[in-house]
Amino acid sequence: MNFKEKQKLKLMTTMNEAIEYIKQNEKVEECVYDNFKEALLSLGVNKENRMIELIESMKSDRSNLEEFINIFEKWFDVNIITLSNRIKTSESYKNGFLGCDRKFKSLIAVIKNNSAKALIDNAMTCLKDIREKDSELYKLLTVGYRGWYFESNWLDGVDGENNSLVTNRITTLKNNTEKIEWLYDHLEDNLSKSSLNALIVSWLTFSMQDALKISTYHTQNGVANPDIFPFYENEVYVDCGSFVGDTVLEFINEFNKTYRKIYTYEISAATVDVMQKNLKELDNIVFNVKGISDRSGELNLAGVNAPFPGNHLVEGNGIAKVPIVKLDDDVQEGMTFLKIDVEGLDKEAIIGAENHIKKNHPKIHIDTYHKLVDVFEVPLLIHSIDPTYNFYLRISNSFEKRLMFATTCIYAI
């Protein structure tokens, strides 16, 4: 733990003692609240955060004391968890001594010190090697990467005409080394850092061996990760991209049924019908046939009006009009957990929830593989809204499918 982190822990300990003082005394000097507020702000808490609002109100009315204590205790828990993880990591990979730091340093050097053409040629040589040694994987790669999602990331193969996936990956790495370095130094545990290394290796060489070693199997979808997220009673869970309710069930089964409310968002009416049947035994769930974005309006459904995980929204032609909303407009109560998997509109969804993020600091799980830049631009975006978030990166996997590309997600707490 470095000096800055020790000072943070010392200040948090003092704040915890101040909470006990506030609890035990009906009349609390105004300067105590002011000092507490200044301490929160010095630790990066947004002025719009609900805790700041409650501190001001308690100077004249202690009726919100219980709510304030509940929020503070959760905030305190999260920061203690992240500080304990930080003890085991290096402050910066540049002076880090751990194996993952050395590997990242070498990967960044490879990206910086080689031309884009050299890196592309090497990736194609690696692909050729896969064709010769593992024909099954080669077939999966060249079929699976045909027009991958929203960036025309195509992989025809060694003798094919269009291998834009390789060019796009290398270009993304070459043009964003500073952002990738920022992400690495802002990841809170070594598994996250090793996951980023594995992702870079897969982009440079198509090798998935590192990703296979560290990919997560702990839950079906990895949304409600108990190793990262602390959960409490009366959670308000907002599930954007709920599909047939599988992630809702994961959230409930992983923890308990003492949530306050669940909001689901899905863009296909037929999919919502199936979800409602799957969740019919549960109470306090709001089902929305809506898309999530950074504005209100309409987009078109591309895909099928049926339970299909690849359904997404486009500006151009589609099979049906779908209303889109901002979460700041559509969810009126304070959310505590936000999950986003909206097939390419993930950053727009974050922007549309900016006020919730500033005020309530919800736990966030967001998929970051729909667009190549998402893996670093999503945490940068969240950090720009609320710099007190801490980030974890995971590569998810499935027992049923062979891992052919790294499906990454970011956990922010």
N, C-alpha and C positions, 0 to 999 in steps of 0.2 A: 504494500500500500504506500503510495507516494505522499508527499507532504500535503498536497491539495486534498487528497481523499481523507487523510487523517483529520484535517481541519473541518471537512464536511461532516465526518462522523462525530467530532466533538461538538459541533454546532447542533447537529440533530439530537444528540444526547441532552444538551441544554434545553432544546425545544420540548423534548419529551418530559423533562422535569417541570417546565413551565405549564404544560398541559395538566399535570397533577395539581399544580398550584391553582389553576383556573377552576378545576373540578371542585376543589375543597373550599373555595372562598366565594361567597355570594357577591361580595364587592371586590372587584379587581381594578387596580389602577389602570387608567387609560394607557399609560406608557407601556404596560405589559403587553397589551394588544398591539400597540404600535411596533414594539420591538419584535414581536412574533411575526408580524406582517413583513417587516424589513428583512428578517431572517429568511422567510420563504422566498421573497423577491431576490435576495442575494444568492439563493440556490437555484435560481432560474425559473421559479414558478411564475406563470403568466399573470398579469394584472387582472385578466378576465376570469381567472380560475375561481371556482365556487368558494374555495377556502378564503380567498381575499375578501370576497363579498360578505361572507359570514363573520369574519373577524370584525369588520367595520360595524355590522349590525349588532354584535354582542356588546359593544361599548354601552349601548342603551337598553338592550333586550337580550336576555340570556336564553330565550325560548329555543334558539337554534343551536344551543350548546351540544346536544346529543348528535345532531347531524354533522356539526363541525368535527367532533371527536371521531366519529365513524370515518369521515373522509380522511382526516389526518392520519389515523392509525393505518389505513390502507396505503396511503402515500409513504408513510414511514416504513412499512413492511417491504414495499417494492424497492425502496432505496437501500435498505439493509441487505436485501437479496443481491442487488446488483453490485454493491460495494464488496460483498463477500466473494462474488465471482471475479471482480476486478483484482483481488489480491493474487489470483492465480494467473493473471495475464500480464503482458508487458504494456507499458504506457504507450510506446510507439514501436512499430516493427523495425524502425531504423536502428534502435538501440536494444532491441529485444534479443533474448538469449534462447528462447524456446524454439523447438524444431519447426513449428508452424510459422514462426516469424522468419526464420532463415529461408524456408521454402517460398514464402510470399516475396521476400526480398529478391530471390533468384528469378521468380516468375516475372516480377515487374522489370527486372533488368533485361530479361529476354524480350519482353514487349517493347521496351524503350530502345534497345540497342540493335534491333533487327528491323529491316524495312518491312512494310506491309506485304510486299511481293514475296519476300523470303519466308514470312510466317504462313502465308497462304500456300506456297509451294510445299512447305513442311507438313501442313495439315493434310493436303491432298496425298502426300507420300504415306502418311499414317493411315489414311482411308484405304489406299491401295493395299497396304499391309493387312488391314482388316479383311478386305475382300479375299485375300489369299489364305488367311488363317481361320476366318470365322464367317463363312458365307451366310449363316443365319442372321448374325448381327448386321452384316453388310446390307442384307435385304431389308431388315427392319429400319435401318437408318435411311436408306434411299427411298423407301415408301413412306415412312413416318414424317420425313421432312419435305414433303412436297407441298409448298405453299403454306408452311407452318404459320398459322394464325394471320397476323395483320401486317406483316412486313415482307411478304413474298420471299420468305426464307426457304429457298429451294435447294434440294440436293439430288441431282440426277445421278451422281456417281462419278467414278474415275473417268469413264469415257463419255460422260454426258455433256450436254451443252450448257446447262444452267446449274451452277453450284453457288448461287448467291448467298446461301447460308454461310459458307466459309468466309466469303468476302465481308459480309455484314458483321460476323463475329469479330474478325480481325480488326475491321475498321472501328467497331465499338470499343475494343480494348485499346487500340492505338490513340483514339481521340479522347479517352476518358481516364487516363492513368491517375490523374489527381483525385478524381471522384472515387475511383476504386481504392486508392490509398486512404482517403478519408473514411470510406466505409470500413475498411479493415481495422483501422485504429479506433473506430466507434463500436465495434462488436464486443459484446460483454463476456464471452467465454471462448475457450480454445476450440470447442467443437464448431462454433460459428466460424471462426477463422479458418479452421481446416476445411469447412464446407465451402468457403469462398475459394480457397486454393483448389479444391477438387473441381469446382465449376470452371475456373480458368484453365486448368489442365484439360478438361473435356472440350473446351472451345478451341484450344490450341492443337489437340492431338486426337480427339474423338475417344480417348480412353476414359472408361467409366469405372476403372478399378478403385480409385480413391473414393469416388462417390458411393460405390457399393459398400465400402467398408464403413462409411459413416452415415449412410442414409437411415432415416428414422422409421421404425415400425411400431412405435409404442401405442398408437391409436390408429384407427382405420384411416382417418384423414389428417391427423396431426393438428387439428384446429385447436382443441382444448388441451394444451400441453401442460400437465400439472408440474413438470419440472421447471417451467418458466413462469407460468401465470398463477398468482394467488387468486383464489375465488372465494366469494363470501355469499351470505344469504342476500336475497333481494336484488340479484343481478338483473340488469336490463340489457338483454342480449339482442343486438341488431345483426342479422345474418343477410348479407347482400350476396346473392347468388346461392340461394338455399337449395336449388335443385329439387329433389324429392323429399327433403327433410332429413337427409342423412347426417348433416353436420349439426342440426338441431338436436337429434337424438344422441349424437356423440357428446355434445355439450352437457346434456342432461345426465347421460349414463356415466360420464367421467366424474361428475361431481354430485349433484343432487337435484331434486325437483323444487327446491325452495327459492326459485327465481321469482322476480316480480312480474316481468313481462318479456315476451319475445316478439320481435318484429322480423318478418321474413319478406324478402324481395326476390321475385323471379319473373322473367320476361315472357314466358310461355304460359298461357292460361291452362293448357292441357297438363303441363307439368305441375302447376299449382293444385289442380284437381287431385292428382296423385299424392302430392304432399299433404293435402288436407286429410286424405284417407289414412296416410301413414301416421299422422299426428293427432288423430281424432280423440284419443284418450287424454290428451293434454289440455290444460286450461291456459287462458291469458296469452294466446298467440294471435298476432295480427298477420293476416295473409295479404300480401300486396302483389298484384300483377303490374309491376312497374319496374323500370330500369333506374339505376342510380348514376348520377353524373354531377357536373358542376353547374348545371342550369336546369330550369324547367322547360318542358317542351315535348317534342315527340321525335323518336327515331324508328327505324324499321327493323323488324326481326329477320335476321338472316339465319337460315337453318330450317327447322321443322317445328310445327306446333305440336310437339310431343316431347316426352322426357329424353332430351338429347344433351349431353354435357357440353357440346360444342356450339350451342345456340349463342348468338351474340347480336349486338345492335350495330347498324350501319346507317350512314347518311343516305346512301343510294337505295336501289330497289330492294324490297324484301317481301315477305309473305303476309305481314300484318303491321299495322301501326302500333307502337308501344309508347305509353307516356313515360317520360323520364322526370325525375325530381331530385332536388338537393336534400340530403338528410337533415340539414339545418332547418329546412322548411317543413319536412314531413314528420319528423320525430320531435315531439314537444317536450318529453321528459328527458332527464339526464341519462344518457346511456353509460354503461359501465364496461361493456365488451362489444367491440366492433370487428366483425369478420367480413372481409372483402375478397370475392372471387368473381369478378364481373367481366371476364373475357375481354380485356383490352381497354376498359374504361376505369381501370383501378386508380390511377392518379386523379382522374376527374372526380371519382367518388370521394377521395380524401379531401380535395379542394371543397367539395360540396358539404363536407362535414367539419369545416374549419372551426366554426364557432363551438360545436360540441367538443372538439379536441382541445381548444383553448380553455373552455370552462370546466369540463368534466374529466379531462385526461383519461379517456377510456383505454383499457387494454386493446391492442389492435393485432389482429392476424390478417395478413394480406399476401396473396399469391403474387410472385414477382417473376414469372416466366413467360407471360403472354407477349411481352416486348423485351428485346434484349437489354435495353437500358434500364428497365424497371428495377433490377436488382440493386442498383445504387441510387437511382433517381427517386424511388419511392421513399427510402429512409431519409434522403436529403430533403424531400418535400415535407415529411412529417417533422423533421428537425427544424425546418424554417418556420413552422407553425408553432411548435412547442419544443424548445431546445432541451427540456428536461427528460425527454424520452430516452430510454435505453433500448438497444437493438440486439436481437439474436437472429441468426440465419440458419435455416435448416434445409436439407435436401430430403424430400419425402420419397417414399418408395412403396411398392405394392408386392405382396407375395405372388399375386396372380400374373404379373407382367414382368418381362425382362427389362431392366433399366437401360434405356438407350439414350436418354438425355436427362439432364439434371433439372427436375422440377423444384424450384426454390420457393421458399416463403420467408417472409420477415415477420418476427414477433416484436412488437414494440410495447414497452411497459414504462 
